[in-house]
Amino acid sequence: MTVGDAYKLEYKTLKDPYTGVEFLKLTDSRGNTIHPYFTQPLFSSNGETILLTSDRTGEWQLYKLDIPDRIITQLTDDRQVHPHQMISG
């Protein structure tokens, strides 16, 4: 897996078993996918793209998720990427 690799995702509507609230699961179950760091803005200004970290390739990397098109694209190929890390630049 390298920078630029893209994957089509199938979103799923699920229901929280405790509250009954429905929610949309944006990522598949391939690896773990989380936000890089909670105090950083992760959505694009139009709200259609989000920055994520995922270990879907076996190592943590940065990805962008184009929400309307359901495409997740790998942005890095770097062993120094870690979940919840601050992103600079």
Contacts in CASP RR format, 6 or more apart in sequence:
PFRMAT RR
TARGET T0000
AUTHOR 0000-0000-0000
METHOD contacts of the structure
MODEL  1
MTVGDAYKLEYKTLKDPYTGVEFLKLTDSRGNTIHPYFTQPLFSSNGETI
LLTSDRTGEWQLYKLDIPDRIITQLTDDRQVHPHQMISG
1 56 0 8 1.000
1 57 0 8 1.000
1 61 0 8 1.000
1 74 0 8 1.000
1 77 0 8 1.000
2 74 0 8 1.000
2 77 0 8 1.000
3 74 0 8 1.000
3 75 0 8 1.000
3 76 0 8 1.000
3 77 0 8 1.000
4 73 0 8 1.000
4 74 0 8 1.000
4 75 0 8 1.000
5 73 0 8 1.000
5 74 0 8 1.000
6 71 0 8 1.000
6 72 0 8 1.000
6 73 0 8 1.000
6 74 0 8 1.000
7 28 0 8 1.000
7 30 0 8 1.000
7 56 0 8 1.000
7 71 0 8 1.000
7 72 0 8 1.000
7 73 0 8 1.000
8 70 0 8 1.000
8 71 0 8 1.000
9 26 0 8 1.000
9 27 0 8 1.000
9 28 0 8 1.000
9 65 0 8 1.000
9 70 0 8 1.000
9 71 0 8 1.000
9 72 0 8 1.000
10 28 0 8 1.000
10 70 0 8 1.000
11 24 0 8 1.000
11 25 0 8 1.000
11 26 0 8 1.000
11 70 0 8 1.000
12 24 0 8 1.000
12 25 0 8 1.000
13 22 0 8 1.000
13 23 0 8 1.000
13 24 0 8 1.000
13 25 0 8 1.000
14 22 0 8 1.000
14 23 0 8 1.000
14 24 0 8 1.000
14 25 0 8 1.000
15 21 0 8 1.000
15 22 0 8 1.000
15 23 0 8 1.000
16 22 0 8 1.000
16 23 0 8 1.000
26 50 0 8 1.000
26 65 0 8 1.000
26 67 0 8 1.000
27 33 0 8 1.000
27 52 0 8 1.000
27 54 0 8 1.000
27 65 0 8 1.000
27 72 0 8 1.000
30 56 0 8 1.000
31 54 0 8 1.000
31 55 0 8 1.000
31 56 0 8 1.000
31 58 0 8 1.000
32 54 0 8 1.000
32 55 0 8 1.000
32 83 0 8 1.000
33 52 0 8 1.000
33 53 0 8 1.000
33 54 0 8 1.000
33 56 0 8 1.000
33 63 0 8 1.000
34 52 0 8 1.000
34 53 0 8 1.000
34 54 0 8 1.000
34 83 0 8 1.000
34 84 0 8 1.000
35 42 0 8 1.000
35 51 0 8 1.000
35 52 0 8 1.000
35 53 0 8 1.000
35 84 0 8 1.000
36 42 0 8 1.000
36 51 0 8 1.000
36 52 0 8 1.000
36 53 0 8 1.000
36 62 0 8 1.000
36 83 0 8 1.000
36 84 0 8 1.000
36 85 0 8 1.000
36 86 0 8 1.000
36 87 0 8 1.000
37 84 0 8 1.000
37 85 0 8 1.000
37 86 0 8 1.000
37 87 0 8 1.000
38 84 0 8 1.000
40 86 0 8 1.000
40 87 0 8 1.000
42 50 0 8 1.000
42 51 0 8 1.000
42 52 0 8 1.000
43 49 0 8 1.000
43 50 0 8 1.000
44 50 0 8 1.000
47 67 0 8 1.000
48 66 0 8 1.000
48 67 0 8 1.000
48 68 0 8 1.000
49 64 0 8 1.000
49 65 0 8 1.000
49 66 0 8 1.000
49 67 0 8 1.000
50 64 0 8 1.000
50 65 0 8 1.000
50 67 0 8 1.000
51 62 0 8 1.000
51 63 0 8 1.000
51 64 0 8 1.000
51 87 0 8 1.000
52 62 0 8 1.000
52 63 0 8 1.000
52 64 0 8 1.000
52 65 0 8 1.000
52 72 0 8 1.000
53 60 0 8 1.000
53 61 0 8 1.000
53 62 0 8 1.000
53 63 0 8 1.000
53 81 0 8 1.000
53 82 0 8 1.000
53 83 0 8 1.000
53 84 0 8 1.000
53 85 0 8 1.000
54 60 0 8 1.000
54 61 0 8 1.000
54 63 0 8 1.000
54 72 0 8 1.000
55 61 0 8 1.000
55 83 0 8 1.000
56 63 0 8 1.000
57 74 0 8 1.000
59 79 0 8 1.000
59 81 0 8 1.000
60 81 0 8 1.000
60 82 0 8 1.000
60 83 0 8 1.000
61 74 0 8 1.000
61 75 0 8 1.000
61 76 0 8 1.000
61 77 0 8 1.000
61 78 0 8 1.000
61 81 0 8 1.000
62 74 0 8 1.000
62 75 0 8 1.000
62 76 0 8 1.000
62 81 0 8 1.000
62 87 0 8 1.000
63 72 0 8 1.000
63 73 0 8 1.000
63 74 0 8 1.000
63 75 0 8 1.000
64 72 0 8 1.000
64 73 0 8 1.000
64 75 0 8 1.000
65 71 0 8 1.000
65 72 0 8 1.000
65 73 0 8 1.000
66 72 0 8 1.000
66 73 0 8 1.000
END
